[in-house]
């Protein structure tokens, strides 16, 4: 017995010694078995467990946007993923240990896959793609290589390159060797991609195939909900309702169940009155369930949409307001409510209220919202319109007040102060009874009713106009015509007050014998309140003339906005007629007559148009407008007459930049133009110039998108027709070559960003990358004592790069490049004749890696960076 035990101990010792002596690179059965065991249980298993914990954590943190088709994969937001960097770095270290310490184990390929997933879940998609591509090239044809390809597709989607992801899916679908084991995953990924590119029919087909293989009640409920959304997008109400009903019968998260019920009500046939009544009744029943109290805002919104479709616009507005009042924190829901109300008011047309609600909608909408830029442009146009209408009413009111005796003005001021005090006290009592009420308008919007006012605008009488305007100015200062005006600094308000305090008694707007001096009393005193009412009344002839000039300019601006941007010809006609009636001797009468001619022409009223044309030519023969109408127009020259000179200058400057080859300058100029002058007659010309500029910097995908938008918005203009011809030429070229030009990569020149130094190895390198990295590290220690730089290698296709990073700017990186090239001995030691040296920013390098676009990348760097 003792001999047997001794023999066992001796054998075990021999085994331990043998294993300890094993070379990790020796490919023997015992060594391979030992490395397989250690790699799996000591390293890989723990890394995989941490990876799964992170995935579950991201799923828990994921917030679904039920206003859009849900994501197939609840992976959280980019911020959520980046917050996992620490955990994922641990996983990457574990994967690296398997690769470095257990090179002959069967878990090396799994380790690469795990590493790529870790990069993915920490939000480093370029590194993830690079790792997955390496796995693909090293283990081509294996199941893991196909799985890596699926993860490459996911990475493309999160990089905003869903079109490229779609192309890879097409290759996988046609691959006869694709593993059956991964078919369900392929269908999931395919649905994920096709949802992103809004091809809902294909997405639904793939979701249906993935559904039977879904595991877990949550995943199944999610897939059914997504299918309901996809069928609803296609207009198949019956199938949509079928899937939503399955969701409500299960046990999904409450928010998903609630939204499924909302969608059941939403998917009715608007032509079937019985279904309309049922939908309305179903939604109202949801208001009786206390569990839905948190979601009442959404229910009222849906009721508003039903009434809007039915044409019951007042009832729709009532429901939208109830939605706003029940909304406590959901800014997305607020945005949708305000947008729906804005559309109703705009359609009436009630531009005052439309502006208020577009202003609020844009405030709450996220920039990625569909049509955000169009809505923002409309909001800015309406803001400019309302600003001028308010100016007209204010100046008219002040001029009316100036004609009254001073005693009567004093009486009106006394009455206004008492009335304001009464309203405030009454409103305070009501507020105490009602409790807090949610105001559906953006805070500090100048078109909101002031607190306790009890009315929407101060236009009931002249005194209210003057009082309201002055109260706003004293509180907020002059509002600049810029984005986010509501966030004006306290300093800007303070500067206004300081200027106000520096005003002299003898201001041109006042007569000393009629206007009391500015009181030396606190700003909340009765004396100061009286001063605010009276200080802007134009008593002197000079002040009256200035006031009338402001009214005249405002009428012209209002008419232009109605005609050029809103295409509301009746309102434009009213504005220009009022100008002509009140300001018949004004210098801008020819302009008003010209616009009256344009209005009649746009309405196909040839005879009335000719009347205005004849009057313009007869009475003002030397005006630019008369000369324009009496001579032949040059089709190559923009129609400049009647357009703001600043707009013409902006377009001409951009055109000169285009001719000079400054295409990025054109793009920047177009962005500025859209912020201030969107919708004018120059718009199609500027749109075409922008599209052509993108084409010249190889951003053909953006060019085509802009051309398509130009054709849609201005189909009958010369620019719209030209855009159509260019699009057809692109299609012919793509068809002939078999390659879609739209896949070209869009690089960006950002010299102020951090940059890398790049050495591109010749196709046949004669030195190992490890040796090169060592030499560059030595060079950096010797020449760059004031900085620490990482030296890495990168493989793209069959070409290798050496990367030194990172430098504060393009200039700093280029200085390093020049330093390298100036050291002839160092260059000789690299033993890499034919190597190329340049600089680039990390994002462009990542785009090149993702797209394997070496040719386009090199062309870009040589265009935008100095190469010597």
C-alpha positions in Angstrom: 0.0 0.0 0.0 2.9 2.3 1.0 4.7 1.4 -2.2 1.7 2.3 -4.3 1.3 5.7 -2.6 5.0 6.4 -3.1 4.7 5.5 -6.7 1.7 7.8 -7.2 3.5 10.7 -5.5 6.6 10.1 -7.6 4.6 10.0 -10.8 2.8 13.2 -9.8 6.1 15.0 -9.1 7.4 13.9 -12.5 4.3 15.2 -14.2 4.5 18.6 -12.4 8.2 18.9 -13.3 7.4 17.9 -16.9 4.7 20.5 -17.1 6.8 23.2 -15.5 9.6 22.5 -18.0 7.2 22.8 -20.9 8.1 25.4 -23.5 4.9 27.4 -24.3 5.7 27.2 -28.0 6.4 23.5 -28.0 3.6 21.8 -29.9 3.2 18.5 -28.0 0.0 16.8 -26.8 0.8 17.3 -23.2 1.8 21.0 -23.6 -1.2 21.7 -25.8 -3.5 20.1 -23.2 -2.0 22.0 -20.4 -2.2 25.3 -22.2 -5.8 24.6 -23.2 -6.8 24.0 -19.6 -4.9 27.0 -18.1 -6.0 29.4 -20.9 -9.7 28.4 -20.6 -10.2 28.2 -16.8 -7.6 30.6 -15.5 -8.0 33.5 -18.0 -10.5 33.1 -20.8 -13.5 32.0 -18.6 -13.0 35.0 -16.2 -12.8 37.4 -19.1 -15.9 36.0 -20.8 -17.8 36.3 -17.5 -16.8 39.9 -17.1 -17.8 40.6 -20.7 -21.3 39.1 -20.2 -21.7 41.1 -17.0 -21.0 44.3 -18.9 -23.5 43.4 -21.7 -26.2 42.8 -19.1 -25.3 46.1 -17.4 -25.6 48.0 -20.7 -28.9 46.3 -21.4 -30.2 47.4 -18.0 -29.0 51.0 -18.6 -30.5 51.1 -22.1 -33.3 53.7 -22.5 -35.6 52.9 -25.4 -37.0 55.7 -27.5 -40.5 54.5 -28.3 -41.1 57.3 -30.8 -38.7 55.4 -33.1 -38.3 51.7 -34.1 -36.5 50.1 -31.2 -32.9 48.9 -31.6 -32.6 45.1 -31.9 -29.7 45.2 -29.5 -30.2 47.1 -26.3 -26.5 48.1 -25.9 -27.1 51.4 -24.1 -25.8 54.7 -25.3 -22.3 55.6 -26.5 -21.7 57.3 -23.1 -22.8 54.1 -21.3 -20.4 52.0 -23.4 -17.5 54.4 -22.9 -18.1 54.3 -19.1 -17.2 50.5 -19.3 -13.7 51.3 -20.4 -12.1 50.1 -17.1 -13.9 46.8 -17.1 -13.2 46.2 -20.7 -9.5 47.0 -20.4 -9.4 44.1 -17.9 -11.0 41.8 -20.4 -8.5 43.0 -23.1 -5.6 42.2 -20.8 -7.0 38.7 -20.1 -7.4 38.1 -23.9 -3.9 39.4 -24.5 -2.5 37.0 -21.9 -4.1 34.0 -23.6 -2.6 35.2 -27.0 0.9 35.9 -25.6 1.3 33.2 -23.0 -0.7 30.3 -24.4 0.0 30.7 -28.2 -0.7 27.0 -29.1 -3.9 26.6 -27.1 -7.2 26.3 -28.9 -8.5 29.4 -27.2 -6.4 32.0 -29.0 -9.0 32.7 -31.7 -11.7 32.9 -29.0 -9.4 35.4 -27.2 -9.2 37.6 -30.3 -13.0 37.5 -30.6 -13.4 38.4 -26.9 -10.9 41.2 -27.3 -12.8 42.7 -30.3 -16.0 42.5 -28.3 -14.4 44.3 -25.4 -13.2 47.1 -27.7 -16.8 47.3 -29.0 -18.4 47.5 -25.6 -16.0 50.3 -24.5 -17.0 52.3 -27.6 -13.7 52.0 -29.5 -15.2 50.7 -32.8 -12.1 51.3 -34.9 -10.0 49.1 -32.6 -12.8 46.5 -32.5 -13.0 46.4 -36.3 -9.2 46.1 -36.6 -9.3 43.1 -34.2 -12.2 41.4 -35.9 -10.5 41.9 -39.3 -7.3 40.3 -38.0 -9.3 37.3 -36.7 -10.9 37.1 -40.1 -7.6 37.0 -41.9 -5.9 34.5 -39.6 -8.8 32.1 -39.1 -10.6 32.5 -42.5 -13.6 30.2 -42.9 -14.0 29.3 -39.3 -17.2 29.8 -37.4 -15.5 32.5 -35.3 -14.4 34.4 -38.4 -18.1 34.6 -39.5 -19.1 35.7 -36.0 -16.3 38.4 -36.1 -17.9 39.6 -39.4 -21.2 40.0 -37.7 -19.5 42.1 -35.0 -17.9 44.2 -37.7 -21.3 44.9 -39.1 -22.5 46.1 -35.7 -19.4 48.3 -35.4 -20.1 49.9 -38.8 -23.7 50.7 -37.7 -22.5 52.5 -34.5 -20.0 54.4 -36.6 -22.9 55.7 -38.7 -22.0 53.6 -41.7 -25.1 51.4 -42.0 -24.9 51.5 -45.8 -21.5 49.7 -45.7 -22.9 47.3 -43.2 -25.7 46.5 -45.5 -23.2 45.6 -48.3 -21.5 43.1 -46.0 -24.8 41.5 -45.2 -25.4 41.0 -48.9 -22.1 39.1 -49.1 -23.0 36.9 -46.2 -26.4 36.1 -47.5 -24.8 34.9 -50.7 -22.1 32.9 -49.0 -22.8 29.1 -49.4 -20.4 28.3 -46.5 -22.1 30.5 -43.9 -22.6 28.4 -40.8 -26.2 27.3 -40.1 -25.4 27.8 -36.4 -25.2 31.5 -36.9 -28.2 32.0 -39.2 -30.4 33.4 -36.3 -27.6 35.9 -35.5 -27.4 36.9 -39.1 -31.1 37.5 -39.2 -30.9 39.7 -36.1 -28.0 41.7 -37.4 -29.7 42.1 -40.8 -32.8 43.4 -39.1 -30.7 45.8 -37.0 -29.0 47.2 -40.1 -32.1 47.5 -42.3 -34.0 49.3 -39.5 -31.2 51.9 -39.5 -31.4 52.4 -43.3 -35.2 52.5 -43.0 -35.8 49.4 -45.2 -38.6 48.1 -43.0 -39.9 45.3 -45.2 -36.5 43.5 -45.3 -36.1 44.2 -41.6 -39.5 42.6 -40.8 -38.7 39.5 -42.9 -35.5 39.0 -40.9 -37.1 39.7 -37.6 -39.7 37.0 -38.4 -36.9 34.5 -39.0 -35.0 35.5 -35.9 -38.1 35.4 -33.6 -38.5 31.6 -33.3 -34.9 31.3 -32.0 -35.2 34.1 -29.5 -34.5 33.0 -26.0 -36.1 34.5 -22.9 -39.4 36.3 -22.4 -37.9 39.8 -22.5 -36.1 39.2 -25.8 -39.3 37.7 -27.4 -41.4 40.6 -26.2 -38.9 43.0 -27.6 -38.9 41.3 -31.0 -42.7 41.2 -31.1 -42.8 44.9 -30.3 -40.2 45.7 -33.1 -42.2 43.7 -35.5 -45.3 45.6 -34.6 -43.5 48.9 -35.3 -42.1 47.5 -38.6 -45.5 46.5 -39.9 -47.0 49.8 -38.8 -44.3 51.6 -40.8 -45.4 49.6 -43.8 -49.1 50.4 -43.3 -50.0 46.9 -42.4 -52.3 47.7 -39.4 -53.5 44.1 -38.9 -50.1 42.5 -38.5 -48.9 45.4 -36.4 -51.9 45.0 -34.0 -51.2 41.2 -33.9 -47.7 41.7 -32.6 -48.6 44.5 -30.1 -51.4 42.2 -28.6 -48.8 39.5 -28.0 -46.6 42.0 -26.1 -49.5 43.1 -23.9 -50.4 39.5 -23.0 -46.8 38.8 -21.8 -44.9 40.3 -18.9 -42.6 42.9 -20.6 -41.3 46.0 -18.8 -44.3 48.2 -18.0 -43.2 51.0 -20.3 -43.1 48.6 -23.2 -46.5 47.2 -22.3 -48.0 50.7 -22.1 -46.6 51.7 -25.4 -47.9 48.5 -27.0 -51.3 49.5 -25.8 -50.8 53.0 -27.2 -49.9 51.6 -30.6 -52.9 49.3 -30.5 -55.0 52.4 -30.3 -52.9 54.3 -32.9 -53.2 51.6 -35.6 -56.8 52.3 -36.6 -58.4 52.9 -40.0 -59.1 56.7 -40.2 -61.7 56.1 -42.9 -63.6 53.7 -40.6 -65.6 55.9 -38.2 -66.3 52.9 -35.9 -62.6 52.3 -35.6 -62.0 56.0 -34.9 -64.5 55.9 -32.0 -63.0 52.7 -30.7 -59.5 54.1 -30.7 -60.8 57.3 -28.9 -62.6 55.2 -26.3 -59.7 52.9 -25.7 -57.3 55.8 -25.1 -59.8 57.5 -22.7 -60.1 54.3 -20.8 -56.4 54.4 -20.2 -56.9 57.7 -18.4 -59.0 55.9 -15.8 -56.2 53.6 -14.8 -54.0 55.1 -12.0 -51.1 52.9 -13.1 -50.9 55.0 -16.3 -50.7 58.4 -14.4 -47.1 58.8 -15.4 -48.0 58.4 -19.0 -51.1 60.6 -19.2 -49.2 63.1 -21.3 -48.6 60.5 -24.0 -52.3 59.5 -23.9 -53.5 63.0 -24.4 -51.0 63.5 -27.2 -52.5 60.5 -29.0 -56.0 61.8 -28.5 -54.8 65.1 -30.0 -53.5 63.3 -33.0 -56.8 61.5 -33.5 -58.7 64.8 -33.4 -56.1 66.4 -35.7 -56.6 63.7 -38.3 -60.4 64.1 -37.9 -60.1 67.8 -38.6 -61.3 68.8 -35.1 -58.4 71.2 -34.6 -59.7 73.1 -31.6 -60.2 69.8 -29.8 -56.8 68.6 -30.9 -55.2 71.7 -29.4 -57.1 71.2 -26.2 -55.7 67.7 -25.9 -52.2 68.8 -26.8 -52.4 71.4 -24.0 -53.5 68.7 -21.5 -50.6 66.6 -22.6 -48.2 69.5 -21.9 -49.8 70.1 -18.5 -49.3 66.5 -17.5 -45.8 66.3 -18.8 -43.2 66.7 -16.0 -39.9 65.6 -17.5 -40.2 64.0 -20.9 -38.6 66.6 -23.2 -39.1 64.4 -26.3 -42.8 64.2 -25.7 -42.9 68.0 -25.2 -41.2 68.5 -28.5 -43.8 66.4 -30.3 -46.7 68.2 -28.7 -45.3 71.6 -29.5 -44.6 70.6 -33.1 -48.1 69.2 -33.6 -49.6 72.5 -32.3 -47.2 74.6 -34.4 -48.3 72.7 -37.5 -51.9 73.4 -36.8 -51.4 77.1 -36.2 -49.2 77.3 -39.3 -51.8 75.7 -41.5 -54.6 78.2 -40.4 -52.3 80.4 -40.9 -51.8 81.9 -37.4 -48.1 82.8 -37.6 -47.9 84.3 -34.2 -48.9 81.1 -32.4 -47.0 79.0 -34.9 -43.8 80.9 -34.1 -44.3 80.4 -30.4 -44.7 76.6 -30.7 -42.1 76.1 -33.4 -39.7 78.0 -31.0 -40.6 75.6 -28.2 -40.4 72.5 -30.4 -36.9 73.4 -31.7 -35.8 74.1 -28.1 -36.7 70.6 -27.0 -36.0 68.7 -30.2 -32.8 66.8 -30.6 -30.6 67.7 -33.6 -30.9 64.1 -34.9 -34.7 64.5 -35.2 -35.9 64.0 -38.8 -36.4 67.4 -40.6 -34.8 69.2 -37.6 -32.9 71.7 -39.8 -36.0 72.5 -41.9 -38.1 73.1 -38.7 -35.3 75.2 -37.2 -35.2 77.3 -40.4 -39.0 77.8 -40.3 -38.8 78.8 -36.7 -36.1 81.4 -37.4 -38.1 82.8 -40.3 -41.2 83.1 -38.1 -39.2 84.7 -35.3 -37.9 87.3 -37.7 -41.5 87.9 -39.0 -43.0 88.3 -35.5 -40.2 90.6 -34.4 -41.0 93.0 -37.2 -44.8 92.7 -36.6 -44.3 93.5 -32.9 -42.0 96.5 -33.9 -44.8 97.8 -36.2 -47.5 97.6 -33.5 -45.2 99.0 -30.8 -44.2 102.0 -32.9 -47.7 102.6 -34.1 -48.9 102.6 -30.4 -46.1 105.0 -29.3 -46.9 107.4 -32.2 -50.6 107.3 -31.1 -49.7 108.1 -27.5 -47.5 111.0 -28.6 -50.5 112.8 -30.0 -52.4 112.8 -26.7 -52.2 115.7 -24.1 -49.7 115.0 -21.2 -52.5 114.9 -18.7 -54.3 112.2 -20.6 -51.1 110.2 -20.8 -50.6 110.5 -17.1 -54.2 109.2 -16.5 -53.6 106.3 -18.8 -50.4 105.4 -17.0 -52.2 105.5 -13.6 -54.9 103.3 -15.0 -52.4 100.9 -16.5 -50.4 100.6 -13.3 -53.6 99.9 -11.2 -54.8 97.3 -13.8 -51.4 95.6 -13.8 -51.4 95.4 -10.0 -55.0 94.1 -10.0 -54.1 91.4 -12.5 -51.0 90.3 -10.6 -53.0 89.9 -7.3 -55.8 88.1 -9.1 -53.3 85.7 -10.8 -51.6 85.1 -7.5 -54.8 84.0 -5.9 -55.6 81.7 -8.8 -52.2 80.2 -8.6 -52.5 79.5 -4.9 -55.8 77.7 -5.6 -54.7 75.8 -8.7 -51.1 74.9 -7.7 -48.3 74.8 -10.3 -49.3 74.7 -14.0 -46.9 73.6 -16.7 -46.5 76.4 -19.3 -46.1 74.8 -22.7 -43.8 77.6 -23.9 -40.1 77.8 -23.6 -39.0 79.7 -20.5 -38.2 83.4 -21.1 -39.6 83.3 -24.6 -40.4 87.0 -25.4 -43.7 86.0 -27.0 -44.9 84.1 -23.8 -47.5 85.9 -21.8 -45.7 87.6 -18.8 -46.4 86.1 -15.4 -49.9 87.0 -14.2 -50.8 88.9 -17.3 -53.9 86.9 -18.2 -53.5 87.5 -22.0 -51.3 86.2 -24.8 -50.1 89.6 -26.2 -50.1 93.3 -25.2 -51.8 94.5 -28.3 -55.2 95.2 -26.8 -54.4 98.9 -26.5 -51.5 101.2 -27.2 -50.5 101.6 -23.5 -50.3 97.9 -23.1 -48.0 97.6 -26.1 -45.6 100.2 -24.7 -45.7 98.8 -21.2 -45.2 95.2 -22.2 -42.3 96.0 -24.5 -40.5 98.1 -22.0 -41.0 95.6 -19.3 -39.4 92.9 -21.5 -36.5 95.1 -22.4 -35.9 96.1 -18.7 -35.9 92.4 -17.7 -34.0 90.7 -20.6 -32.2 93.5 -22.6 -32.3 93.7 -26.4 -32.5 90.1 -27.6 -29.8 89.4 -30.2 -30.9 87.7 -33.4 -28.9 84.5 -32.6 -29.5 80.9 -31.6 -30.2 80.2 -27.9 -31.1 83.8 -27.2 -32.8 82.7 -24.0 -29.4 82.0 -22.4 -28.2 85.6 -22.7 -25.7 86.3 -19.9 -26.5 88.5 -16.9 -23.7 90.7 -18.1 -25.6 91.6 -21.3 -28.7 92.5 -19.2 -26.5 94.6 -16.9 -25.0 96.5 -19.7 -28.4 97.5 -21.0 -29.3 98.9 -17.5 -26.1 100.8 -17.4 -26.7 102.3 -20.7 -30.2 103.2 -19.6 -28.9 104.9 -16.5 -26.5 107.0 -18.6 -29.3 108.5 -20.8 -29.5 112.3 -20.6 -32.6 114.3 -19.9 -32.5 115.8 -23.4 -32.8 112.5 -25.2 -34.2 113.1 -28.7 -37.2 111.0 -28.0 -38.4 113.3 -25.2 -39.3 116.9 -24.7 -38.1 118.3 -21.2 -41.4 120.1 -20.7 -43.4 117.0 -21.2 -41.3 114.1 -19.9 -40.4 113.9 -16.2 -36.7 113.2 -15.5 -35.6 109.7 -14.7 -36.4 109.1 -11.0 -33.6 108.5 -8.5 -35.7 105.8 -6.9 -35.4 102.0 -6.8 -36.4 100.1 -9.9 -39.4 98.5 -8.2 -40.9 101.8 -7.2 -44.0 103.5 -8.7 -41.9 106.4 -10.0 -39.6 104.1 -11.9 -42.6 102.2 -13.3 -44.1 105.4 -14.6 -40.7 106.3 -16.2 -40.7 103.0 -18.1 -44.1 103.7 -19.6 -43.2 107.1 -20.9 -39.5 107.1 -21.8 -39.9 105.8 -25.4 -42.8 107.9 -26.6 -41.6 110.0 -29.6 -42.6 113.6 -28.8 -40.1 115.4 -31.0 -40.3 115.6 -34.8 -37.0 113.8 -35.1 -38.2 111.0 -32.9 -41.4 110.7 -34.8 -39.5 110.5 -38.1 -37.2 107.8 -36.7 -40.3 105.8 -35.5 -42.0 106.0 -38.9 -38.8 104.9 -40.7 -38.6 101.9 -38.5 -42.3 101.1 -39.3 -41.6 101.4 -43.0 -38.5 99.2 -42.9 -40.5 96.6 -40.9 -43.4 96.5 -43.4 -40.9 95.9 -46.2 -39.2 93.1 -44.3 -42.6 91.5 -43.4 -43.6 91.6 -47.0 -40.4 90.0 -48.1 -40.7 87.2 -45.5 -44.2 86.5 -46.6 -43.3 86.4 -50.2 -39.8 84.9 -50.3 -39.9 82.4 -47.4 -43.5 81.6 -46.5 -44.9 81.9 -50.0 -48.0 83.5 -48.5 -48.9 85.9 -51.3 -52.1 87.5 -49.8 -50.2 88.4 -46.6 -47.3 89.7 -48.6 -49.7 91.9 -50.6 -51.2 93.3 -47.4 -47.8 94.3 -46.1 -46.7 96.0 -49.3 -50.1 97.8 -49.8 -49.9 99.2 -46.2 -46.4 100.4 -47.0 -47.5 102.1 -50.2 -50.5 103.7 -48.4 -48.7 105.0 -45.4 -45.3 105.8 -47.0 -46.0 107.0 -50.5 -43.0 109.3 -50.6 -40.5 106.8 -49.2 -37.3 106.0 -51.1 -38.2 102.3 -51.1 -41.5 102.7 -53.0 -40.0 101.2 -56.2 -39.1 98.1 -54.2 -42.6 97.8 -52.9 -44.0 98.2 -56.5 -41.6 95.6 -57.8 -42.8 93.1 -55.2 -46.4 93.8 -56.0 -45.5 93.0 -59.6 -43.9 89.8 -58.5 -46.9 88.8 -56.3 -49.3 89.2 -59.2 -47.0 87.3 -61.5 -46.7 84.5 -59.0 -50.5 84.3 -58.8 -50.7 84.2 -62.7 -52.5 87.6 -62.7 -50.9 89.0 -65.8 -53.0 92.2 -66.2 -52.7 93.4 -62.6 -49.0 92.6 -62.7 -48.5 94.8 -65.8 -50.3 97.7 -64.1 -47.7 97.7 -61.3 -44.9 97.2 -63.9 -46.1 100.2 -65.9 -46.4 102.4 -62.8 -42.9 101.4 -61.7 -41.4 102.2 -65.1 -43.3 105.4 -65.6 -42.9 106.9 -62.1 -39.4 105.6 -61.3 -37.7 105.1 -64.6 -34.2 105.4 -63.2 -34.6 102.9 -60.4 -32.7 99.5 -60.5 -36.1 97.8 -60.6 -37.3 99.6 -63.7 -34.1 99.0 -65.5 -34.3 95.3 -64.6 -37.8 95.1 -66.0 -37.0 96.9 -69.2 -33.9 95.0 -70.3 -33.1 91.4 -71.2 -32.0 89.3 -68.2 -28.7 87.5 -68.3 -29.5 83.9 -67.4 -26.0 83.5 -65.9 -26.5 86.3 -63.5 -28.5 85.8 -60.3 -31.8 87.6 -60.1 -30.4 90.3 -57.7 -33.1 92.9 -57.9 -35.3 92.9 -54.8 -33.0 90.7 -52.8 -31.1 91.9 -49.7 -27.6 92.9 -50.9 -26.0 90.9 -48.0 -27.5 87.7 -49.4 -26.1 88.5 -52.9 -22.7 89.2 -51.4 -22.8 86.0 -49.4 -23.5 84.0 -52.6 -21.0 85.8 -54.7 -18.3 85.3 -52.0 -19.0 81.6 -51.9 -19.0 81.4 -55.7 -15.5 83.1 -55.8 -14.3 80.6 -53.1 -15.6 77.7 -55.3 -13.7 79.0 -58.4 -10.6 79.4 -56.2 -10.8 75.8 -55.1 -11.7 76.6 -51.5 -14.5 74.0 -51.3 -14.5 73.8 -47.5 -14.9 77.6 -47.4 -18.0 77.2 -49.6 -19.5 74.6 -47.2 -18.9 76.8 -44.2 -20.4 79.8 -46.0 -23.5 77.8 -46.8 -24.0 76.8 -43.2 -23.8 80.5 -42.2 -26.2 81.4 -45.0 -28.8 78.8 -43.9 -28.8 80.2 -40.4 -29.7 83.7 -41.5 -31.3 83.6 -45.0 -32.8 80.1 -45.5 -35.6 80.0 -48.1 -34.7 83.1 -50.2 -34.7 83.0 -54.0 -30.9 82.4 -53.9 -31.4 79.1 -52.0 -31.4 76.7 -54.9 -28.2 78.4 -56.3 -26.5 78.0 -53.0 -27.7 74.4 -52.5 -26.3 73.5 -55.9 -23.0 75.2 -55.1 -22.7 73.3 -51.8 -23.4 69.9 -53.5 -20.8 70.5 -56.1 -18.3 71.5 -53.4 -18.8 68.2 -51.6 -18.2 66.4 -54.9 -14.9 68.2 -55.4 -13.6 67.0 -52.0 -14.6 63.4 -52.8 -17.7 63.4 -50.5 -19.8 62.1 -53.3 -22.4 60.5 -51.0 -23.2 63.8 -49.4 -23.2 65.5 -52.9 -25.8 63.0 -54.1 -27.9 63.4 -51.0 -27.9 67.2 -51.4 -28.7 67.0 -55.1 -31.7 64.7 -54.4 -32.9 67.2 -51.8 -32.5 70.1 -54.3 -34.5 68.2 -56.9 -37.3 67.5 -54.4 -37.4 71.1 -53.1 -37.0 73.0 -56.4 -37.9 70.7 -59.2 -38.8 73.3 -61.8 -35.9 75.7 -61.2 -32.8 75.7 -63.4 -30.8 74.4 -60.5 -33.2 71.6 -59.8 -33.1 70.5 -63.5 -29.3 70.7 -63.4 -29.2 68.6 -60.2 -31.4 66.0 -61.9 -29.0 65.8 -64.9 -26.0 65.4 -62.5 -27.8 62.6 -60.6 -28.5 60.8 -63.8 -24.9 61.0 -64.8 -23.8 59.5 -61.5 -26.3 56.6 -62.0 -24.9 56.0 -65.5 -21.4 56.0 -64.2 -22.2 53.6 -61.4 -24.0 51.3 -63.7 -21.1 51.3 -66.2 -18.4 50.6 -63.6 -20.4 48.4 -61.4 -19.1 50.4 -58.4 -21.3 52.9 -56.6 -19.5 56.2 -56.2 -21.5 57.0 -53.2 -19.3 54.7 -51.0 -16.4 57.2 -51.1 -15.1 58.1 -47.7 -15.7 61.6 -46.3 -12.5 62.7 -44.6 -12.3 66.0 -42.7 -9.5 68.5 -42.5 -9.2 69.6 -38.8 -5.7 70.9 -38.3 -6.4 72.0 -34.7 -7.2 68.5 -33.5 -4.7 66.0 -32.2 -2.7 64.3 -34.9 -0.5 61.3 -35.6 2.7 60.8 -37.5 2.5 58.0 -40.0 5.1 56.0 -41.8 3.6 53.9 -44.6 5.8 50.9 -45.4 6.6 50.0 -49.0 4.8 47.1 -50.4 7.9 44.9 -49.9 9.4 45.8 -46.5 12.9 44.7 -45.6 12.8 45.2 -41.8 10.5 43.9 -39.1 8.0 46.2 -37.5 9.4 45.4 -34.0 12.8 46.7 -35.1 11.2 49.8 -36.6 9.3 50.5 -33.4 12.5 50.1 -31.3 14.4 52.5 -33.6 11.6 55.1 -33.4 11.4 54.8 -29.6 15.2 55.4 -29.4 14.9 58.4 -31.7 12.1 59.9 -29.6 14.1 59.5 -26.4 17.0 61.3 -28.0 15.2 64.0 -29.9 11.9 64.5 -28.0 13.0 64.7 -24.4 10.0 67.0 -23.6 7.3 64.5 -24.6 6.3 60.8 -24.3 5.0 59.2 -27.5 3.6 55.8 -28.2 4.9 53.9 -31.2 2.5 51.3 -32.7 2.1 49.3 -35.9 -1.1 48.9 -37.9 -2.0 46.5 -40.7 -4.5 47.6 -43.4 -5.0 44.9 -46.1 -1.4 43.9 -47.0 0.1 47.3 -46.2 1.8 48.1 -42.8 1.9 51.4 -41.0 4.0 52.7 -38.2 2.1 55.2 -36.0 3.7 57.7 -33.6 1.1 59.4 -31.4 0.0 61.8 -30.3 0.7 65.4 -31.1 -1.3 68.5 -30.1 -2.0 69.6 -33.7 -1.3 69.1 -37.3 1.5 71.6 -37.1 3.2 69.8 -34.2 2.9 66.5 -36.0 4.3 67.9 -39.2 7.3 69.5 -37.3 8.1 66.0 -36.0 7.8 64.6 -39.6 10.3 67.3 -40.7 12.6 66.4 -37.8 12.6 62.7 -38.9 13.3 63.5 -42.5 16.1 65.9 -41.6 18.1 63.1 -39.9 19.5 61.3 -42.9 21.4 58.7 -40.7 18.1 57.8 -39.0 16.3 57.4 -42.3 19.0 55.2 -43.5 18.8 53.0 -40.4 15.1 52.4 -41.1 16.2 50.4 -44.2 12.8 51.1 -45.8 13.4 52.8 -49.2 10.1 53.9 -50.8 8.4 54.5 -47.4 6.0 57.5 -47.2 5.8 59.9 -44.3 2.8 62.1 -43.5 0.5 63.2 -40.7 -3.2 62.8 -40.1 -5.8 63.0 -37.4 -7.0 59.8 -35.6 -10.6 60.0 -36.9 -9.4 60.0 -40.6 -7.0 57.2 -39.9 -9.9 55.2 -38.4 -12.1 55.9 -41.4 -9.3 54.7 -43.7 -8.9 51.4 -41.7 -12.7 50.8 -41.5 -13.1 51.3 -45.3 -9.7 49.9 -46.4 -9.5 53.2 -48.4 -5.7 53.7 -48.7 -5.9 55.4 -52.1 -8.5 57.9 -51.0 -6.7 58.5 -47.7 -3.4 59.2 -49.4 -5.1 61.5 -51.9 -6.7 63.4 -49.0 -3.5 63.8 -47.0 -1.6 65.0 -50.0 -4.3 67.6 -50.8 -4.6 69.0 -47.3 -1.2 68.5 -45.7 2.1 69.8 -47.0 4.3 66.9 -48.1 8.0 67.5 -48.7 
